Amino acid sequence: MTTPRRPPVARSAARLGAVQALYQMDIAASDVGETLAQFSARAQGDNFDNGDCGEADYRHLREVVEGAVREQGLLDPAIDDVLDKDWPLHRLDATVRAILRAAAYELFFMDKVPARVALSEYVDVTDAFFDGGDEPRFVNGVLNTLARKRRPEEFSR
């Protein structure tokens, strides 16, 4: 028996929530378990304006957050390899760091998620945080390079 697929909006909400959780952990130096417990309660909400992450696919959110934290030692250097040497990951805005880590985790470890989908979704998340800024183009460039390095077969078709 297969588990029914969550609607795309649930995955989008999960990605937004994962970025919020990673940001919170980065800024407040909070624990993964504590942060996920807070987001588990909020995942039932449907109002982004109140800080809820919508009808989120909580399993996806949890997998991205736990995975990004667990694999940070691999992901951060991979992201740094794409960035300008004068602007390594630790110098970037905390929100951009969280977005890049979450997206990199999906690109590196969630092969069932097409690279173009992850890329597009995280650029949309970036746009939600930085409406009208340069950050969405920046994130798109970094993720596009990471995706093409990590999954070249998806871009050679």
C-alpha positions in Angstrom: 0.0 0.0 0.0 1.4 3.4 -1.0 1.1 6.5 0.9 -1.0 9.1 -0.9 1.0 12.0 -2.2 0.6 15.3 -0.5 -0.6 18.2 -2.6 2.1 20.4 -4.0 1.1 23.3 -1.7 1.9 21.0 1.3 5.4 20.5 0.0 5.8 24.2 -0.7 4.7 25.0 2.9 7.1 22.3 4.1 10.0 23.9 2.3 9.1 27.4 3.7 8.8 25.8 7.2 12.1 24.0 6.8 13.8 27.3 6.0 12.2 29.0 8.9 13.3 26.2 11.2 16.9 26.2 9.9 17.0 30.0 10.3 15.7 29.8 13.9 18.2 27.2 14.8 21.0 29.2 13.2 20.1 32.5 14.9 19.0 31.2 18.3 21.3 28.2 18.4 18.3 26.1 19.3 18.2 22.3 19.3 16.8 20.3 16.3 14.3 18.4 18.5 13.0 21.5 20.2 12.7 23.4 17.0 10.9 20.6 15.2 8.5 20.2 18.1 7.5 23.9 17.7 7.0 23.4 14.0 5.1 20.2 14.4 2.4 22.1 16.4 2.4 24.9 13.8 2.3 22.5 10.8 -1.4 22.1 11.4 -2.1 25.8 10.7 -3.0 27.3 7.4 -2.0 30.9 7.8 1.4 32.0 6.7 0.8 35.5 8.1 0.5 34.1 11.7 3.9 32.3 11.3 2.3 29.0 10.5 3.8 27.1 7.6 0.4 26.2 6.0 -0.9 22.7 5.5 2.6 21.5 5.5 3.9 18.1 4.7 5.5 17.8 8.1 7.4 14.6 7.2 9.1 16.5 4.3 9.8 19.5 6.6 11.3 17.2 9.3 13.4 15.2 6.7 14.9 18.4 5.2 15.6 20.0 8.6 17.1 16.9 10.2 19.0 16.0 7.0 20.4 19.5 6.5 21.7 19.6 10.1 23.1 16.1 9.9 24.8 16.6 6.6 25.9 20.2 7.2 29.6 19.1 7.1 29.2 18.0 3.5 26.7 20.6 2.3 28.4 23.7 3.6 31.7 23.0 1.7 29.7 22.1 -1.4 27.9 25.4 -1.3 31.1 27.3 -0.5 32.7 25.8 -3.7 30.0 27.5 -5.7 30.2 30.9 -3.9 32.7 33.7 -4.5 35.7 33.0 -2.2 35.3 36.5 -0.7 31.7 35.7 0.3 31.6 32.2 1.8 28.4 30.8 3.3 29.1 32.0 6.8 29.1 35.6 5.5 25.7 35.4 3.8 22.4 36.5 5.4 21.1 33.9 7.8 17.9 33.4 5.7 19.9 32.9 2.5 22.1 30.4 4.4 19.0 28.5 5.5 17.5 28.4 2.0 20.8 27.2 0.5 21.2 24.5 3.1 17.6 23.2 2.7 17.8 23.2 -1.0 21.2 21.6 -1.1 20.0 18.8 1.1 17.1 18.1 -1.3 19.5 18.2 -4.3 22.1 15.9 -2.7 19.9 13.4 -0.8 16.3 13.5 -2.1 16.6 12.0 -5.5 12.8 11.5 -5.8 12.5 15.3 -5.9 13.4 16.5 -9.4 16.3 19.0 -9.3 14.3 21.6 -11.3 11.4 21.3 -8.8 13.7 21.9 -5.8 15.4 24.7 -7.5 12.2 26.5 -8.5 10.6 25.9 -5.1 13.5 27.4 -3.2 13.7 30.4 -5.5 10.0 30.9 -4.8 10.8 30.7 -1.0 13.6 33.2 -1.5 11.2 35.6 -3.3 8.7 35.3 -0.4 11.4 36.5 2.0 13.1 39.0 -0.3 10.4 40.4 -2.6 12.0 42.6 -5.2 15.6 42.1 -4.0 18.6 40.5 -5.7 18.5 37.4 -3.5 16.2 35.3 -5.7 18.5 35.6 -8.6 21.5 34.9 -6.4 19.9 31.8 -4.9 18.8 30.7 -8.4 22.4 30.9 -9.7 23.9 29.1 -6.7 21.3 26.3 -6.8 21.5 26.0 -10.6 25.2 25.4 -10.4 24.9 22.9 -7.5 22.1 21.0 -9.2 24.0 20.8 -12.5 27.1 19.5 -10.6 25.1 17.1 -8.5 22.6 15.8 -11.0 24.0 16.5 -14.5 21.9 13.8 -16.1 18.7 15.7 -15.3 20.0 18.7 -17.3 21.5 16.8 -20.2 18.1 15.8 -21.5 
